[in-house]
Amino acid sequence: MANLTGLYPPIPTPFDAAGHVGLDQLERNLAVWAASPLDGVVMPGSNREAAFLSSQERIAIWRCCGEPLERS
C-alpha cells in the first residue's frame, strides 16, 4: 500500500486561449513544484475543472504528471 502522508496540494490545470489543456505549461509548473518540499500533487480537476475534461485530457494530464515521478 502506498504511503500518502505529507503535503499533496491540488494543482490547477492550465488551459490555453483556445480552451485546450496546456500540457507545456503543466510541465513547467510541475518542475517548479518538484523543486519544492511537496510530497506530491493531486490532479486532474481537483479545482473543479474535472467536469470539463474529456477522458483523453485526463489521461494526458495523468501521464504528464506521472513522468516526473518515474524519472525520480
CHARMM-style PDB file with segment names, atoms N, HN, CA, C and O in Angstrom:
ATOM      1  N   MET     1       0.832  -1.173   0.000  1.00  0.00      PROA
ATOM      2  CA  MET     1       0.000   0.000   0.000  1.00  0.00      PROA
ATOM      3  C   MET     1       0.883   1.245   0.000  1.00  0.00      PROA
ATOM      4  O   MET     1       1.918   1.284   0.664  1.00  0.00      PROA
ATOM      5  N   ALA     2       0.464   2.251  -0.746  1.00  0.00      PROA
ATOM      6  HN  ALA     2      -0.377   2.219  -1.285  1.00  0.00      PROA
ATOM      7  CA  ALA     2       1.235   3.488  -0.867  1.00  0.00      PROA
ATOM      8  C   ALA     2       1.153   4.306   0.413  1.00  0.00      PROA
ATOM      9  O   ALA     2       0.116   4.345   1.076  1.00  0.00      PROA
ATOM     10  N   ASN     3       2.257   4.958   0.748  1.00  0.00      PROA
ATOM     11  HN  ASN     3       3.099   4.927   0.210  1.00  0.00      PROA
ATOM     12  CA  ASN     3       2.309   5.870   1.882  1.00  0.00      PROA
ATOM     13  C   ASN     3       1.922   7.254   1.383  1.00  0.00      PROA
ATOM     14  O   ASN     3       2.679   7.873   0.635  1.00  0.00      PROA
ATOM     15  N   LEU     4       0.764   7.745   1.782  1.00  0.00      PROA
ATOM     16  HN  LEU     4       0.149   7.242   2.390  1.00  0.00      PROA
ATOM     17  CA  LEU     4       0.286   9.040   1.302  1.00  0.00      PROA
ATOM     18  C   LEU     4       0.338  10.105   2.392  1.00  0.00      PROA
ATOM     19  O   LEU     4      -0.478  11.026   2.401  1.00  0.00      PROA
ATOM     20  N   THR     5       1.281   9.983   3.297  1.00  0.00      PROA
ATOM     21  HN  THR     5       1.944   9.235   3.290  1.00  0.00      PROA
ATOM     22  CA  THR     5       1.432  11.031   4.298  1.00  0.00      PROA
ATOM     23  C   THR     5       2.222  12.174   3.687  1.00  0.00      PROA
ATOM     24  O   THR     5       3.045  11.962   2.796  1.00  0.00      PROA
ATOM     25  N   GLY     6       1.976  13.360   4.155  1.00  0.00      PROA
ATOM     26  HN  GLY     6       1.308  13.532   4.878  1.00  0.00      PROA
ATOM     27  CA  GLY     6       2.713  14.516   3.663  1.00  0.00      PROA
ATOM     28  C   GLY     6       1.797  15.559   3.061  1.00  0.00      PROA
ATOM     29  O   GLY     6       0.597  15.592   3.334  1.00  0.00      PROA
ATOM     30  N   LEU     7       2.375  16.395   2.252  1.00  0.00      PROA
ATOM     31  HN  LEU     7       3.350  16.368   2.030  1.00  0.00      PROA
ATOM     32  CA  LEU     7       1.682  17.528   1.656  1.00  0.00      PROA
ATOM     33  C   LEU     7       1.441  17.274   0.170  1.00  0.00      PROA
ATOM     34  O   LEU     7       2.389  17.163  -0.607  1.00  0.00      PROA
ATOM     35  N   TYR     8       0.160  17.181  -0.224  1.00  0.00      PROA
ATOM     36  HN  TYR     8      -0.610  17.271   0.407  1.00  0.00      PROA
ATOM     37  CA  TYR     8      -0.270  16.927  -1.606  1.00  0.00      PROA
ATOM     38  C   TYR     8      -1.295  17.998  -1.999  1.00  0.00      PROA
ATOM     39  O   TYR     8      -2.496  17.770  -1.851  1.00  0.00      PROA
ATOM     40  N   PRO     9      -0.860  19.138  -2.488  1.00  0.00      PROA
ATOM     41  CA  PRO     9      -1.818  20.186  -2.835  1.00  0.00      PROA
ATOM     42  C   PRO     9      -2.541  19.888  -4.148  1.00  0.00      PROA
ATOM     43  O   PRO     9      -1.980  19.257  -5.043  1.00  0.00      PROA
ATOM     44  N   PRO    10      -3.800  20.350  -4.255  1.00  0.00      PROA
ATOM     45  CA  PRO    10      -4.484  20.260  -5.545  1.00  0.00      PROA
ATOM     46  C   PRO    10      -3.859  21.272  -6.491  1.00  0.00      PROA
ATOM     47  O   PRO    10      -3.680  22.436  -6.132  1.00  0.00      PROA
ATOM     48  N   ILE    11      -3.531  20.838  -7.683  1.00  0.00      PROA
ATOM     49  HN  ILE    11      -3.676  19.892  -7.975  1.00  0.00      PROA
ATOM     50  CA  ILE    11      -2.892  21.753  -8.635  1.00  0.00      PROA
ATOM     51  C   ILE    11      -3.896  22.175  -9.696  1.00  0.00      PROA
ATOM     52  O   ILE    11      -4.764  21.391 -10.079  1.00  0.00      PROA
ATOM     53  N   PRO    12      -3.783  23.400 -10.167  1.00  0.00      PROA
ATOM     54  CA  PRO    12      -4.679  23.848 -11.231  1.00  0.00      PROA
ATOM     55  C   PRO    12      -4.269  23.250 -12.571  1.00  0.00      PROA
ATOM     56  O   PRO    12      -3.084  23.043 -12.833  1.00  0.00      PROA
ATOM     57  N   THR    13      -5.241  22.980 -13.398  1.00  0.00      PROA
ATOM     58  HN  THR    13      -6.203  23.148 -13.184  1.00  0.00      PROA
ATOM     59  CA  THR    13      -4.979  22.522 -14.755  1.00  0.00      PROA
ATOM     60  C   THR    13      -4.898  23.750 -15.653  1.00  0.00      PROA
ATOM     61  O   THR    13      -5.875  24.490 -15.765  1.00  0.00      PROA
ATOM     62  N   PRO    14      -3.752  23.983 -16.296  1.00  0.00      PROA
ATOM     63  CA  PRO    14      -3.650  25.152 -17.176  1.00  0.00      PROA
ATOM     64  C   PRO    14      -4.343  24.903 -18.515  1.00  0.00      PROA
ATOM     65  O   PRO    14      -4.322  23.794 -19.048  1.00  0.00      PROA
ATOM     66  N   PHE    15      -4.947  25.948 -19.035  1.00  0.00      PROA
ATOM     67  HN  PHE    15      -4.963  26.849 -18.602  1.00  0.00      PROA
ATOM     68  CA  PHE    15      -5.601  25.900 -20.337  1.00  0.00      PROA
ATOM     69  C   PHE    15      -5.038  27.010 -21.211  1.00  0.00      PROA
ATOM     70  O   PHE    15      -4.661  28.071 -20.713  1.00  0.00      PROA
ATOM     71  N   ASP    16      -4.983  26.763 -22.526  1.00  0.00      PROA
ATOM     72  HN  ASP    16      -5.290  25.902 -22.932  1.00  0.00      PROA
ATOM     73  CA  ASP    16      -4.526  27.809 -23.441  1.00  0.00      PROA
ATOM     74  C   ASP    16      -5.712  28.686 -23.840  1.00  0.00      PROA
ATOM     75  O   ASP    16      -6.834  28.462 -23.385  1.00  0.00      PROA
ATOM     76  N   ALA    17      -5.468  29.665 -24.674  1.00  0.00      PROA
ATOM     77  HN  ALA    17      -4.557  29.847 -25.044  1.00  0.00      PROA
ATOM     78  CA  ALA    17      -6.510  30.622 -25.073  1.00  0.00      PROA
ATOM     79  C   ALA    17      -7.674  29.957 -25.804  1.00  0.00      PROA
ATOM     80  O   ALA    17      -8.792  30.472 -25.796  1.00  0.00      PROA
ATOM     81  N   ALA    18      -7.414  28.822 -26.432  1.00  0.00      PROA
ATOM     82  HN  ALA    18      -6.505  28.403 -26.438  1.00  0.00      PROA
ATOM     83  CA  ALA    18      -8.463  28.099 -27.162  1.00  0.00      PROA
ATOM     84  C   ALA    18      -9.238  27.140 -26.254  1.00  0.00      PROA
ATOM     85  O   ALA    18     -10.188  26.498 -26.703  1.00  0.00      PROA
ATOM     86  N   GLY    19      -8.839  27.039 -24.981  1.00  0.00      PROA
ATOM     87  HN  GLY    19      -8.068  27.560 -24.617  1.00  0.00      PROA
ATOM     88  CA  GLY    19      -9.535  26.161 -24.053  1.00  0.00      PROA
ATOM     89  C   GLY    19      -8.997  24.751 -23.981  1.00  0.00      PROA
ATOM     90  O   GLY    19      -9.606  23.889 -23.347  1.00  0.00      PROA
ATOM     91  N   HSD    20      -7.858  24.497 -24.623  1.00  0.00      PROA
ATOM     92  HN  HSD    20      -7.363  25.198 -25.137  1.00  0.00      PROA
ATOM     93  CA  HSD    20      -7.229  23.176 -24.572  1.00  0.00      PROA
ATOM     94  C   HSD    20      -6.307  23.088 -23.355  1.00  0.00      PROA
ATOM     95  O   HSD    20      -5.765  24.097 -22.903  1.00  0.00      PROA
ATOM     96  N   VAL    21      -6.136  21.881 -22.834  1.00  0.00      PROA
ATOM     97  HN  VAL    21      -6.576  21.062 -23.201  1.00  0.00      PROA
ATOM     98  CA  VAL    21      -5.225  21.684 -21.711  1.00  0.00      PROA
ATOM     99  C   VAL    21      -3.818  22.090 -22.140  1.00  0.00      PROA
ATOM    100  O   VAL    21      -3.329  21.650 -23.180  1.00  0.00      PROA
ATOM    101  N   GLY    22      -3.180  22.922 -21.346  1.00  0.00      PROA
ATOM    102  HN  GLY    22      -3.578  23.280 -20.501  1.00  0.00      PROA
ATOM    103  CA  GLY    22      -1.827  23.407 -21.637  1.00  0.00      PROA
ATOM    104  C   GLY    22      -0.777  22.486 -21.027  1.00  0.00      PROA
ATOM    105  O   GLY    22      -0.242  22.771 -19.955  1.00  0.00      PROA
ATOM    106  N   LEU    23      -0.483  21.383 -21.708  1.00  0.00      PROA
ATOM    107  HN  LEU    23      -0.917  21.151 -22.579  1.00  0.00      PROA
ATOM    108  CA  LEU    23       0.481  20.411 -21.166  1.00  0.00      PROA
ATOM    109  C   LEU    23       1.882  20.993 -21.030  1.00  0.00      PROA
ATOM    110  O   LEU    23       2.606  20.637 -20.100  1.00  0.00      PROA
ATOM    111  N   ASP    24       2.278  21.883 -21.942  1.00  0.00      PROA
ATOM    112  HN  ASP    24       1.690  22.172 -22.697  1.00  0.00      PROA
ATOM    113  CA  ASP    24       3.605  22.512 -21.819  1.00  0.00      PROA
ATOM    114  C   ASP    24       3.691  23.334 -20.541  1.00  0.00      PROA
ATOM    115  O   ASP    24       4.685  23.268 -19.818  1.00  0.00      PROA
ATOM    116  N   GLN    25       2.638  24.112 -20.264  1.00  0.00      PROA
ATOM    117  HN  GLN    25       1.830  24.165 -20.851  1.00  0.00      PROA
ATOM    118  CA  GLN    25       2.623  24.904 -19.037  1.00  0.00      PROA
ATOM    119  C   GLN    25       2.561  24.005 -17.811  1.00  0.00      PROA
ATOM    120  O   GLN    25       3.198  24.288 -16.797  1.00  0.00      PROA
ATOM    121  N   LEU    26       1.797  22.923 -17.902  1.00  0.00      PROA
ATOM    122  HN  LEU    26       1.279  22.693 -18.726  1.00  0.00      PROA
ATOM    123  CA  LEU    26       1.717  21.976 -16.795  1.00  0.00      PROA
ATOM    124  C   LEU    26       3.094  21.397 -16.495  1.00  0.00      PROA
ATOM    125  O   LEU    26       3.459  21.261 -15.327  1.00  0.00      PROA
ATOM    126  N   GLU    27       3.861  21.053 -17.521  1.00  0.00      PROA
ATOM    127  HN  GLU    27       3.564  21.163 -18.469  1.00  0.00      PROA
ATOM    128  CA  GLU    27       5.215  20.535 -17.318  1.00  0.00      PROA
ATOM    129  C   GLU    27       6.097  21.564 -16.620  1.00  0.00      PROA
ATOM    130  O   GLU    27       6.863  21.219 -15.720  1.00  0.00      PROA
ATOM    131  N   ARG    28       5.992  22.831 -17.033  1.00  0.00      PROA
ATOM    132  HN  ARG    28       5.370  23.111 -17.764  1.00  0.00      PROA
ATOM    133  CA  ARG    28       6.779  23.889 -16.377  1.00  0.00      PROA
ATOM    134  C   ARG    28       6.360  24.043 -14.914  1.00  0.00      PROA
ATOM    135  O   ARG    28       7.208  24.182 -14.033  1.00  0.00      PROA
ATOM    136  N   ASN    29       5.051  24.017 -14.661  1.00  0.00      PROA
ATOM    137  HN  ASN    29       4.362  23.904 -15.376  1.00  0.00      PROA
ATOM    138  CA  ASN    29       4.568  24.124 -13.285  1.00  0.00      PROA
ATOM    139  C   ASN    29       5.056  22.947 -12.444  1.00  0.00      PROA
ATOM    140  O   ASN    29       5.475  23.132 -11.302  1.00  0.00      PROA
ATOM    141  N   LEU    30       5.005  21.745 -13.001  1.00  0.00      PROA
ATOM    142  HN  LEU    30       4.664  21.594 -13.929  1.00  0.00      PROA
ATOM    143  CA  LEU    30       5.464  20.557 -12.268  1.00  0.00      PROA
ATOM    144  C   LEU    30       6.937  20.653 -11.895  1.00  0.00      PROA
ATOM    145  O   LEU    30       7.337  20.205 -10.821  1.00  0.00      PROA
ATOM    146  N   ALA    31       7.744  21.233 -12.776  1.00  0.00      PROA
ATOM    147  HN  ALA    31       7.419  21.597 -13.649  1.00  0.00      PROA
ATOM    148  CA  ALA    31       9.177  21.392 -12.477  1.00  0.00      PROA
ATOM    149  C   ALA    31       9.366  22.289 -11.257  1.00  0.00      PROA
ATOM    150  O   ALA    31      10.223  22.028 -10.413  1.00  0.00      PROA
ATOM    151  N   VAL    32       8.570  23.335 -11.172  1.00  0.00      PROA
ATOM    152  HN  VAL    32       7.874  23.547 -11.858  1.00  0.00      PROA
ATOM    153  CA  VAL    32       8.654  24.236 -10.011  1.00  0.00      PROA
ATOM    154  C   VAL    32       8.187  23.511  -8.753  1.00  0.00      PROA
ATOM    155  O   VAL    32       8.849  23.572  -7.716  1.00  0.00      PROA
ATOM    156  N   TRP    33       7.051  22.827  -8.842  1.00  0.00      PROA
ATOM    157  HN  TRP    33       6.513  22.777  -9.684  1.00  0.00      PROA
ATOM    158  CA  TRP    33       6.533  22.116  -7.668  1.00  0.00      PROA
ATOM    159  C   TRP    33       7.459  20.992  -7.234  1.00  0.00      PROA
ATOM    160  O   TRP    33       7.601  20.738  -6.038  1.00  0.00      PROA
ATOM    161  N   ALA    34       8.091  20.316  -8.184  1.00  0.00      PROA
ATOM    162  HN  ALA    34       7.977  20.523  -9.156  1.00  0.00      PROA
ATOM    163  CA  ALA    34       9.008  19.217  -7.845  1.00  0.00      PROA
ATOM    164  C   ALA    34      10.227  19.726  -7.078  1.00  0.00      PROA
ATOM    165  O   ALA    34      10.832  18.982  -6.306  1.00  0.00      PROA
ATOM    166  N   ALA    35      10.587  20.985  -7.288  1.00  0.00      PROA
ATOM    167  HN  ALA    35      10.096  21.590  -7.915  1.00  0.00      PROA
ATOM    168  CA  ALA    35      11.729  21.567  -6.591  1.00  0.00      PROA
ATOM    169  C   ALA    35      11.350  22.075  -5.201  1.00  0.00      PROA
ATOM    170  O   ALA    35      12.217  22.527  -4.453  1.00  0.00      PROA
ATOM    171  N   SER    36      10.093  22.010  -4.854  1.00  0.00      PROA
ATOM    172  HN  SER    36       9.389  21.643  -5.462  1.00  0.00      PROA
ATOM    173  CA  SER    36       9.631  22.468  -3.548  1.00  0.00      PROA
ATOM    174  C   SER    36       9.510  21.271  -2.601  1.00  0.00      PROA
ATOM    175  O   SER    36       9.638  20.126  -3.035  1.00  0.00      PROA
ATOM    176  N   PRO    37       9.269  21.524  -1.326  1.00  0.00      PROA
ATOM    177  CA  PRO    37       9.196  20.412  -0.372  1.00  0.00      PROA
ATOM    178  C   PRO    37       7.835  19.698  -0.340  1.00  0.00      PROA
ATOM    179  O   PRO    37       7.402  19.246   0.720  1.00  0.00      PROA
ATOM    180  N   LEU    38       7.165  19.596  -1.486  1.00  0.00      PROA
ATOM    181  HN  LEU    38       7.517  19.963  -2.347  1.00  0.00      PROA
ATOM    182  CA  LEU    38       5.898  18.867  -1.547  1.00  0.00      PROA
ATOM    183  C   LEU    38       6.166  17.373  -1.653  1.00  0.00      PROA
ATOM    184  O   LEU    38       7.215  16.950  -2.139  1.00  0.00      PROA
ATOM    185  N   ASP    39       5.214  16.590  -1.198  1.00  0.00      PROA
ATOM    186  HN  ASP    39       4.362  16.934  -0.804  1.00  0.00      PROA
ATOM    187  CA  ASP    39       5.328  15.141  -1.299  1.00  0.00      PROA
ATOM    188  C   ASP    39       4.648  14.587  -2.540  1.00  0.00      PROA
ATOM    189  O   ASP    39       4.806  13.411  -2.867  1.00  0.00      PROA
ATOM    190  N   GLY    40       3.901  15.423  -3.224  1.00  0.00      PROA
ATOM    191  HN  GLY    40       3.772  16.379  -2.959  1.00  0.00      PROA
ATOM    192  CA  GLY    40       3.201  15.031  -4.436  1.00  0.00      PROA
ATOM    193  C   GLY    40       2.154  16.074  -4.773  1.00  0.00      PROA
ATOM    194  O   GLY    40       2.092  17.128  -4.140  1.00  0.00      PROA
ATOM    195  N   VAL    41       1.340  15.785  -5.757  1.00  0.00      PROA
ATOM    196  HN  VAL    41       1.389  14.929  -6.271  1.00  0.00      PROA
ATOM    197  CA  VAL    41       0.262  16.690  -6.164  1.00  0.00      PROA
ATOM    198  C   VAL    41      -1.011  15.895  -6.408  1.00  0.00      PROA
ATOM    199  O   VAL    41      -0.964  14.692  -6.663  1.00  0.00      PROA
ATOM    200  N   VAL    42      -2.150  16.578  -6.328  1.00  0.00      PROA
ATOM    201  HN  VAL    42      -2.188  17.555  -6.121  1.00  0.00      PROA
ATOM    202  CA  VAL    42      -3.446  15.982  -6.623  1.00  0.00      PROA
ATOM    203  C   VAL    42      -3.903  16.558  -7.950  1.00  0.00      PROA
ATOM    204  O   VAL    42      -3.990  17.775  -8.110  1.00  0.00      PROA
ATOM    205  N   MET    43      -4.190  15.690  -8.891  1.00  0.00      PROA
ATOM    206  HN  MET    43      -4.119  14.701  -8.761  1.00  0.00      PROA
ATOM    207  CA  MET    43      -4.604  16.124 -10.216  1.00  0.00      PROA
ATOM    208  C   MET    43      -5.414  15.042 -10.887  1.00  0.00      PROA
ATOM    209  O   MET    43      -5.379  13.930 -10.362  1.00  0.00      PROA
ATOM    210  N   PRO    44      -6.116  15.209 -11.941  1.00  0.00      PROA
ATOM    211  CA  PRO    44      -6.536  16.482 -12.509  1.00  0.00      PROA
ATOM    212  C   PRO    44      -7.903  16.871 -11.973  1.00  0.00      PROA
ATOM    213  O   PRO    44      -8.633  16.051 -11.416  1.00  0.00      PROA
ATOM    214  N   GLY    45      -8.217  18.095 -12.148  1.00  0.00      PROA
ATOM    215  HN  GLY    45      -7.624  18.761 -12.601  1.00  0.00      PROA
ATOM    216  CA  GLY    45      -9.561  18.567 -11.864  1.00  0.00      PROA
ATOM    217  C   GLY    45      -9.928  18.694 -10.414  1.00  0.00      PROA
ATOM    218  O   GLY    45     -11.110  18.744 -10.075  1.00  0.00      PROA
ATOM    219  N   SER    46      -8.948  18.748  -9.557  1.00  0.00      PROA
ATOM    220  HN  SER    46      -7.987  18.708  -9.833  1.00  0.00      PROA
ATOM    221  CA  SER    46      -9.274  18.862  -8.141  1.00  0.00      PROA
ATOM    222  C   SER    46      -9.693  20.283  -7.782  1.00  0.00      PROA
ATOM    223  O   SER    46     -10.054  20.554  -6.637  1.00  0.00      PROA
ATOM    224  N   ASN    47      -9.648  21.186  -8.750  1.00  0.00      PROA
ATOM    225  HN  ASN    47      -9.355  20.966  -9.680  1.00  0.00      PROA
ATOM    226  CA  ASN    47     -10.084  22.564  -8.541  1.00  0.00      PROA
ATOM    227  C   ASN    47     -11.343  22.854  -9.361  1.00  0.00      PROA
ATOM    228  O   ASN    47     -11.529  23.969  -9.850  1.00  0.00      PROA
ATOM    229  N   ARG    48     -12.195  21.856  -9.507  1.00  0.00      PROA
ATOM    230  HN  ARG    48     -12.044  20.951  -9.110  1.00  0.00      PROA
ATOM    231  CA  ARG    48     -13.498  21.938 -10.163  1.00  0.00      PROA
ATOM    232  C   ARG    48     -13.464  21.908 -11.686  1.00  0.00      PROA
ATOM    233  O   ARG    48     -14.524  22.009 -12.304  1.00  0.00      PROA
ATOM    234  N   GLU    49     -12.324  21.777 -12.312  1.00  0.00      PROA
ATOM    235  HN  GLU    49     -11.463  21.695 -11.810  1.00  0.00      PROA
ATOM    236  CA  GLU    49     -12.314  21.717 -13.767  1.00  0.00      PROA
ATOM    237  C   GLU    49     -12.553  20.298 -14.292  1.00  0.00      PROA
ATOM    238  O   GLU    49     -12.686  20.110 -15.501  1.00  0.00      PROA
ATOM    239  N   ALA    50     -12.609  19.310 -13.418  1.00  0.00      PROA
ATOM    240  HN  ALA    50     -12.501  19.463 -12.436  1.00  0.00      PROA
ATOM    241  CA  ALA    50     -12.760  17.911 -13.837  1.00  0.00      PROA
ATOM    242  C   ALA    50     -13.996  17.687 -14.704  1.00  0.00      PROA
ATOM    243  O   ALA    50     -13.962  16.884 -15.637  1.00  0.00      PROA
ATOM    244  N   ALA    51     -15.064  18.376 -14.408  1.00  0.00      PROA
ATOM    245  HN  ALA    51     -15.092  19.027 -13.650  1.00  0.00      PROA
ATOM    246  CA  ALA    51     -16.296  18.182 -15.172  1.00  0.00      PROA
ATOM    247  C   ALA    51     -16.146  18.607 -16.632  1.00  0.00      PROA
ATOM    248  O   ALA    51     -16.933  18.208 -17.490  1.00  0.00      PROA
ATOM    249  N   PHE    52     -15.142  19.409 -16.896  1.00  0.00      PROA
ATOM    250  HN  PHE    52     -14.502  19.733 -16.199  1.00  0.00      PROA
ATOM    251  CA  PHE    52     -14.946  19.931 -18.247  1.00  0.00      PROA
ATOM    252  C   PHE    52     -13.834  19.221 -19.011  1.00  0.00      PROA
ATOM    253  O   PHE    52     -13.540  19.579 -20.151  1.00  0.00      PROA
ATOM    254  N   LEU    53     -13.214  18.216 -18.392  1.00  0.00      PROA
ATOM    255  HN  LEU    53     -13.454  17.924 -17.466  1.00  0.00      PROA
ATOM    256  CA  LEU    53     -12.131  17.472 -19.032  1.00  0.00      PROA
ATOM    257  C   LEU    53     -12.665  16.194 -19.668  1.00  0.00      PROA
ATOM    258  O   LEU    53     -13.476  15.484 -19.073  1.00  0.00      PROA
ATOM    259  N   SER    54     -12.203  15.909 -20.883  1.00  0.00      PROA
ATOM    260  HN  SER    54     -11.545  16.486 -21.366  1.00  0.00      PROA
ATOM    261  CA  SER    54     -12.553  14.642 -21.519  1.00  0.00      PROA
ATOM    262  C   SER    54     -11.683  13.532 -20.930  1.00  0.00      PROA
ATOM    263  O   SER    54     -10.703  13.807 -20.238  1.00  0.00      PROA
ATOM    264  N   SER    55     -12.038  12.304 -21.200  1.00  0.00      PROA
ATOM    265  HN  SER    55     -12.834  12.081 -21.763  1.00  0.00      PROA
ATOM    266  CA  SER    55     -11.219  11.174 -20.744  1.00  0.00      PROA
ATOM    267  C   SER    55      -9.810  11.266 -21.308  1.00  0.00      PROA
ATOM    268  O   SER    55      -8.838  10.980 -20.609  1.00  0.00      PROA
ATOM    269  N   GLN    56      -9.696  11.664 -22.571  1.00  0.00      PROA
ATOM    270  HN  GLN    56     -10.486  11.897 -23.139  1.00  0.00      PROA
ATOM    271  CA  GLN    56      -8.375  11.793 -23.201  1.00  0.00      PROA
ATOM    272  C   GLN    56      -7.553  12.880 -22.521  1.00  0.00      PROA
ATOM    273  O   GLN    56      -6.347  12.717 -22.334  1.00  0.00      PROA
ATOM    274  N   GLU    57      -8.186  13.980 -22.151  1.00  0.00      PROA
ATOM    275  HN  GLU    57      -9.165  14.112 -22.303  1.00  0.00      PROA
ATOM    276  CA  GLU    57      -7.455  15.053 -21.465  1.00  0.00      PROA
ATOM    277  C   GLU    57      -6.988  14.599 -20.087  1.00  0.00      PROA
ATOM    278  O   GLU    57      -5.868  14.906 -19.678  1.00  0.00      PROA
ATOM    279  N   ARG    58      -7.840  13.871 -19.370  1.00  0.00      PROA
ATOM    280  HN  ARG    58      -8.750  13.623 -19.702  1.00  0.00      PROA
ATOM    281  CA  ARG    58      -7.447  13.362 -18.052  1.00  0.00      PROA
ATOM    282  C   ARG    58      -6.245  12.432 -18.163  1.00  0.00      PROA
ATOM    283  O   ARG    58      -5.303  12.528 -17.376  1.00  0.00      PROA
ATOM    284  N   ILE    59      -6.282  11.545 -19.130  1.00  0.00      PROA
ATOM    285  HN  ILE    59      -7.048  11.467 -19.769  1.00  0.00      PROA
ATOM    286  CA  ILE    59      -5.168  10.610 -19.326  1.00  0.00      PROA
ATOM    287  C   ILE    59      -3.893  11.371 -19.659  1.00  0.00      PROA
ATOM    288  O   ILE    59      -2.827  11.042 -19.139  1.00  0.00      PROA
ATOM    289  N   ALA    60      -3.982  12.384 -20.518  1.00  0.00      PROA
ATOM    290  HN  ALA    60      -4.848  12.652 -20.941  1.00  0.00      PROA
ATOM    291  CA  ALA    60      -2.807  13.184 -20.876  1.00  0.00      PROA
ATOM    292  C   ALA    60      -2.234  13.892 -19.644  1.00  0.00      PROA
ATOM    293  O   ALA    60      -1.017  13.977 -19.485  1.00  0.00      PROA
ATOM    294  N   ILE    61      -3.102  14.391 -18.785  1.00  0.00      PROA
ATOM    295  HN  ILE    61      -4.091  14.322 -18.914  1.00  0.00      PROA
ATOM    296  CA  ILE    61      -2.648  15.062 -17.561  1.00  0.00      PROA
ATOM    297  C   ILE    61      -1.985  14.059 -16.633  1.00  0.00      PROA
ATOM    298  O   ILE    61      -0.916  14.339 -16.091  1.00  0.00      PROA
ATOM    299  N   TRP    62      -2.598  12.894 -16.437  1.00  0.00      PROA
ATOM    300  HN  TRP    62      -3.467  12.666 -16.877  1.00  0.00      PROA
ATOM    301  CA  TRP    62      -2.008  11.869 -15.571  1.00  0.00      PROA
ATOM    302  C   TRP    62      -0.633  11.450 -16.080  1.00  0.00      PROA
ATOM    303  O   TRP    62       0.300  11.283 -15.295  1.00  0.00      PROA
ATOM    304  N   ARG    63      -0.510  11.280 -17.391  1.00  0.00      PROA
ATOM    305  HN  ARG    63      -1.268  11.415 -18.029  1.00  0.00      PROA
ATOM    306  CA  ARG    63       0.793  10.897 -17.960  1.00  0.00      PROA
ATOM    307  C   ARG    63       1.822  11.999 -17.744  1.00  0.00      PROA
ATOM    308  O   ARG    63       2.963  11.733 -17.368  1.00  0.00      PROA
ATOM    309  N   CYS    64       1.412  13.226 -17.983  1.00  0.00      PROA
ATOM    310  HN  CYS    64       0.485  13.443 -18.289  1.00  0.00      PROA
ATOM    311  CA  CYS    64       2.312  14.362 -17.810  1.00  0.00      PROA
ATOM    312  C   CYS    64       2.782  14.465 -16.362  1.00  0.00      PROA
ATOM    313  O   CYS    64       3.963  14.694 -16.102  1.00  0.00      PROA
ATOM    314  N   CYS    65       1.868  14.298 -15.434  1.00  0.00      PROA
ATOM    315  HN  CYS    65       0.908  14.112 -15.645  1.00  0.00      PROA
ATOM    316  CA  CYS    65       2.219  14.395 -14.002  1.00  0.00      PROA
ATOM    317  C   CYS    65       2.970  13.174 -13.502  1.00  0.00      PROA
ATOM    318  O   CYS    65       3.752  13.282 -12.557  1.00  0.00      PROA
ATOM    319  N   GLY    66       2.755  12.020 -14.111  1.00  0.00      PROA
ATOM    320  HN  GLY    66       2.120  11.932 -14.878  1.00  0.00      PROA
ATOM    321  CA  GLY    66       3.420  10.796 -13.667  1.00  0.00      PROA
ATOM    322  C   GLY    66       4.851  10.681 -14.150  1.00  0.00      PROA
ATOM    323  O   GLY    66       5.669  10.035 -13.496  1.00  0.00      PROA
ATOM    324  N   GLU    67       5.172  11.294 -15.281  1.00  0.00      PROA
ATOM    325  HN  GLU    67       4.506  11.820 -15.812  1.00  0.00      PROA
ATOM    326  CA  GLU    67       6.520  11.179 -15.829  1.00  0.00      PROA
ATOM    327  C   GLU    67       7.602  11.704 -14.889  1.00  0.00      PROA
ATOM    328  O   GLU    67       8.632  11.045 -14.744  1.00  0.00      PROA
ATOM    329  N   PRO    68       7.419  12.868 -14.235  1.00  0.00      PROA
ATOM    330  CA  PRO    68       8.470  13.307 -13.290  1.00  0.00      PROA
ATOM    331  C   PRO    68       8.670  12.324 -12.155  1.00  0.00      PROA
ATOM    332  O   PRO    68       9.787  12.184 -11.656  1.00  0.00      PROA
ATOM    333  N   LEU    69       7.603  11.632 -11.728  1.00  0.00      PROA
ATOM    334  HN  LEU    69       6.696  11.747 -12.133  1.00  0.00      PROA
ATOM    335  CA  LEU    69       7.740  10.651 -10.680  1.00  0.00      PROA
ATOM    336  C   LEU    69       8.533   9.447 -11.147  1.00  0.00      PROA
ATOM    337  O   LEU    69       9.316   8.880 -10.385  1.00  0.00      PROA
ATOM    338  N   GLU    70       8.334   9.055 -12.390  1.00  0.00      PROA
ATOM    339  HN  GLU    70       7.697   9.515 -13.009  1.00  0.00      PROA
ATOM    340  CA  GLU    70       9.055   7.914 -12.937  1.00  0.00      PROA
ATOM    341  C   GLU    70      10.542   8.208 -13.078  1.00  0.00      PROA
ATOM    342  O   GLU    70      11.364   7.298 -12.968  1.00  0.00      PROA
ATOM    343  N   ARG    71      10.897   9.466 -13.321  1.00  0.00      PROA
ATOM    344  HN  ARG    71      10.229  10.205 -13.410  1.00  0.00      PROA
ATOM    345  CA  ARG    71      12.296   9.847 -13.509  1.00  0.00      PROA
ATOM    346  C   ARG    71      13.046   9.969 -12.198  1.00  0.00      PROA
ATOM    347  O   ARG    71      14.271   9.858 -12.162  1.00  0.00      PROA
ATOM    348  N   SER    72      12.298  10.202 -11.104  1.00  0.00      PROA
ATOM    349  HN  SER    72      11.303  10.292 -11.133  1.00  0.00      PROA
ATOM    350  CA  SER    72      12.996  10.397  -9.817  1.00  0.00      PROA
ATOM    351  C   SER    72      13.293   9.094  -9.136  1.00  0.00      PROA
ATOM    352  OT1 SER    72      13.872   9.084  -8.050  1.00  0.00      PROA
TER     353      SER     72
END
